[in-house]
Amino acid sequence: SPMDMELDAARHGFAKMGFGCKHYRRRCRIRAPCCNDVFHCRHCHNDSTKDGHELDRHAVESVICLVCDTEQPVAQVCSNCGVCMGEYFCRACKFFDDDVDKEQYHCKDCGICRVGGKDNFFHCKKCGSCYSVTLRDKHVCIEGSMKNNCPICYEYLFDSLRESSVLRCGHTMHLQCFHEMLKHDKFTCPMCSVSIFDMEKFLRALDAEIEAKFLHMGKGWIVCNDCWDTTRVYPGMAGQRKCCHCQSYNTCRVAPSVLPA
């Protein structure tokens, strides 16, 4: 029968990538313990809820095979028809996915599965997340930096499906949001205002422009957003937005310093 043919094809792997949702390729659906409804994955559940509650991936106890429609405890292979419900399977996360090109792996410290290949990432215990090995000993650690919302789109970063970027200051945001920020000529961290690039070439060009125009701003004080040093500026002084300590123009005007009598 056609059903027997489909079962046979699934058992032999011919149905790979043929089932699932827009988030994952898999041959099962999950029953959400929070509302007892059935969904293809936790993201499908979270996208459909009206009250905003989210599915705890670790709390899932039963799945429904998409080939034979048998509901059963979480396992990689269907107990009824024998189909593999996901070539990648994590028992801890109750996670199935046929698209193994993502190079999924489970991080015990994060407590969730991630993509990109275990050998390409390390877990930073202070930041509380997995980072690219290229950042090992080369990033500023901020306690729980990934367990925050993206400062641009406000989506929670820790378990987001979108790639994240770590700025020079240690704060994090989605890589896509980072590029959008650059398109709007924003070159400082939206969290702490530190410059996101090495601005040396840009600053040299700005020095030349200021020398040519000799901008005047009046006497006062400026504070640098990059090194936090303060500089006093005077009328007629070229480069009156320039930090005398680190040469950055990422500065702002402040009230006069309070000095002891």
N, C-alpha and C positions, 0 to 999 in steps of 0.2 A: 504494500500500500504506500501512498505518498508519505504518510507519517513515518512508516518504517524506513523509507529511503532517507528522509530528513534526519532521523535518529542515527542511522548508519553513517551518514555524511558527517554529522556532528562528532560522533565518536572517533572518526578517523581524521578529524581536524580540518575538513573541507569547509566547515562553516565559520572558520576563524574570521574575525572582524565583521561578521554578518549580523551580529546582535548588539544591543546596548543602546546608549543614548549619545547626546552631543558631547558629554563629558568623558565617557569611558566605553570601550568595546568589551562587552562581557555577555555571558549566557545565563544570567540570573538577574532577578530583582530582589530587593531587600524589603523586609517588613520593618517599618519604623516602630520601635517600642513606645515612643512618646505619644503617638496618635493611632497606632495599629493599622495605618494605611500602607500600601505597597508602592514602592518607587524604584526606578532604575538605579539611583545612587543617592547619596546624601545631598548632593548639590541640587538634584531635581526636587528633593524634599524641601530644602531650604528656599528654593525659588518659588515654591507653590504655597507656602504657608502664609496665611493672612495675618496671624498674630506675631509673626517674626521669630517664632521659636526655631531652634536649630537642632538637627539630629546629632546625637552623640554617637560617633562611628563605633566606639568600643562597646556600646550597649546593644548593638544588633545581635539577635540570637537566631533568627531564621531567615532563609532565602527561598525563593521560588525559581525552579529551573525554567528557563525560557523555552527549552526544547520539549519537555514532557509535562510541564506545569505542576511538578511535584514540590510541595512545601516541605522543608526539612531543616535540621540544624545547620549552622554555617560549616561548610567544608568545600574543598576545591573541586571534588568530583561528585556529581549527582548520584545519590544513593539508589535512584530508580533506573535511570537510563545509562549511567556511566559516562556522561559527557563531562569534559573538563570545563568548568564554568568560568575559568579565567587562567590564562597561562601564567600570569603573575598572581600570586595569592599570598596575602598576609593574614595570618590567623589573629594576630593582635589587633589589627585595624579593621578586620572583617572586610578586606579590600580585594577586589578582583579586577584584572585588566588584561586584555589580550595584546595590547599594543606595547610589547616589551622593548621596542626601540626607544622608549622613554627612559630606559635603564632605571627602573624603580628600585628603591632600597628602603629598608626600615631603619630609622634612627632611634635607638633606644632612649637617648637623652632627650630628643624632641618628643618622643612618644607617638610619632606618626610616620607615614611613608612619604618619601620625597622622590624626585626624579633627577636625572642627570648623571647617575653613576656614583656609587659609593666612594670610589677611588678619587673622584674629582672634588669631593667636599670633606670638610672637617667640622666638627661641632665645637663652637666657641661657647664655653660654659658661662662666661660672664654675660655675653650678648644673648645667650639662651637660644641659639639657632644654628643651623648649618650654613656655612659660608664656603665659597670657592677656595680651593687650596692656594690660589694666587694671593689670597688675603691673609694667609697664615703669618702672624707676626708683622703684618703690614697694614693693620687697620686700627682705628681708635675704638676701644671697647666702651660701650655704654650699657649699663645694666638693663637687661631685657629689651634691647633696642628694637627687636623684631616683634615684640609682643605689644605693639601699638598700631594705631591706624595710620595709613599713608597720609601725610600732611596735605596732599593734593586732592585725592578722591575720597579719603576717609574710610577706605576698605581696610579691614583687619589684615595685617601683613603676614602674620606667623603661618597661617595655613592657606594663604591665597594661592590660586592657581597661576597667577601672573608672576613673571620674574621680577625680583627686587634688586635694587641697587644700593650699595653702601657708600655714603659720601665721605669725603676726607675727614669730616668732623665726627663721624661715627653714626650719625643719624641715617635712617633708611627710608626709602620710598619705592614705589613701583618704577621699574625701568622705563615703561611707557610714559608714566607721569613725569619722570625726569626729563625725557626728550621733549615733552609738551612744554615744560617749564622753560627749557632753553629756547624754544621757538618764540616765546614771549619775552626774550632778552632778560630772563631772571637768572643770575649767576651766583646767587648766595643761597645757603640752606634756609628753607622756610621756617625751620625750628629755632636756629641759633644765629643766623645771618652770616656765618663763616663762608668765605669764598669756596666754591665747589671745584675750582680748577687752580692750577698753578698760573697765576695771572702775570708772570714776569714780562712776557712779550707785549701783552696788552698795556701794561703799566708804562713800559718804555715809550710806546706810541702816545699814550696819554700825556706823559711828561713833555714830549715834544710839542704836542698841541697846546698845552697850558703855557709853556714858555713862549710860544708864538702869540697867544692871545693875552697872556699875563692877566689872568682873572683876579678880580678883587672881591673880597667877601667881608671884610671888616674884621676887627679884633675879636678873638673868642677862643674857645676850646673845642677840640674834636676828639672823639674816642674811636678807636679802631675795632671793628667787628671781628677781625681775624686774630689779633694778639692782645686786645683789650688794653693797650697802652693809650695814654692821653697825650695830646700834643697841643701846645699853644700856638695860635696863628695870629698874624698881625696885618694891618692894612698894607697893601702893596706887596705882600709876600706871595711869590709864585707858588703854585701847587698847594693852595690852602685847604684842599681836601685830602692831602697826602699824609699818611702816618710817618713820622720821622723815625720810628723804630723798625718797622718791617717793610716800609715803602708801599704799602697797600693804599688804594683809594676807596676801599670798602669801609668808609667812615661815616660818622654823623655828628652833627653839632650837639654839644652838651652844655650844661650850666658850668660856670667857673668852678674850679676845684676849691674845696674848703681847706685852707692851710692853717696850721696852728699859729697862735699869736707869738 
